[in-house]
Each structure stands twice: as C-alpha cells, then as structure tokens.
Amino acid sequence: MAQSPLSRQICDLEENLKIQIFKRDRTGATPTPGGETLIQYARGALQVREDTVKAVRAIQQAGIRPFRLGLTPFIEHHVIATVTEAYRTLFPKGNIHPENGDTSDVLERLKGGELDAALVTLPLVPSGYHIQPIMHQPLVVCIREDDPLAQKERLTPEPLNHQLAIFSDPRHHPTAHARLLEMLTEQGMTPRVAKPTFNREHVQWMVRERFWVALIREDE
C-alpha cells in the first residue's frame, strides 16, 4: 500500500477511536503508549484469526480423510490412549488409522506423506520433523528383593558392570539403542545386551531366576 492512503487510513482510525496511535514529527512517526498497546492487541487478534482458520481447515480435513498415526515399539498404551482421546475431543467426527512399524520405517513413511504424525521414542534427529515431547520416563534397575544390592540406598555403577542387562532392539530404534549404550558407558558400565523382548513378565521372570539384573522402565 502506498504511504498516502495508508496515512489516511491511520488518521481515520485515530479519529474514529478517539486516540492518538502515532506521534508525528519531522523525523517520522513513532507509536504512542496507547498505540503500542493497540498494536499488541491487534497482533494478538490477527494470530487468533490465523489459528481459527487453521483449526477450521483441520476440522474439515478430519471429516474428509482419517488421521494416520504411526506407532513404534515401546510406546505405552496409556500414551496412545491419551493422544487418541485428545484427537477425538478436537475432532469428534474424525477417524484414526493407527499403523505400526519400526522407528526407521515409520519415520520414512512420515517423511513421504503416508502418515500424518507418529509416536516414537527419543532420541530422534529432527531432520525436518516437528518434535513435541509428551512424556519422560526414568529407567530403573530391577533386582530380586533378597539380592544384597537391594539393601543399598543408592546403587553405584561398579557392582552393575557386566551384570546389568538391557533388552532394547537396535533394529527397532538404532539411535535410542546407541544412546542407551553411550549413557551406560559414560557411567563406567558395560551392559549385557540380552535378546530383545517387549514382554515385561519375561524380563521379571529372568530376574527372579537370577539370570541377571535388568534395566527396565519405571512403570514396569
């Protein structure tokens, strides 16, 4: 817009609102304190408009095609339930198509536009993805109650070296597996990499049978 009609519109706005938006002098125009407040609220109103348009478009899109959600191993059921419930709250008439796969496969399909979003375990190299962490869960050591280590208030790395077993599968998430090994090495521990399993009862049975001490997620 040319300066002349823009200046005219600003003057008309000031006259209609009965406020001075800009202070003018020979060097130009600067916002008054009232003008600064008006500009701030105007930017907020424009953002609300943009967000509303995006939301309406998303609702319309949800009614046209299903939401394709990729799921990778080690994602807890309650996390999936929370995400799907939130989606259904926003889009009551929308449909969800869950699709399982290894992390690399799911990310490749997400990149290719075959999926709309995916639930994965971190770490993850962004590589053009928007990443929103939704849950953090500590890892803990699972040992027998009668194990002498269970009597200690705090475990140090030394007695766990070459005794601690991990069950992550590098095929499902190579980056997470490598990072886990790296973190244990930083603590001076060399773990025993056991055969991958997602069955928590199987892991607990092996601990009870004294096969090894296991590294598991806290809620297991």
Disulfide bonds with the S-S distance in Angstrom:
none
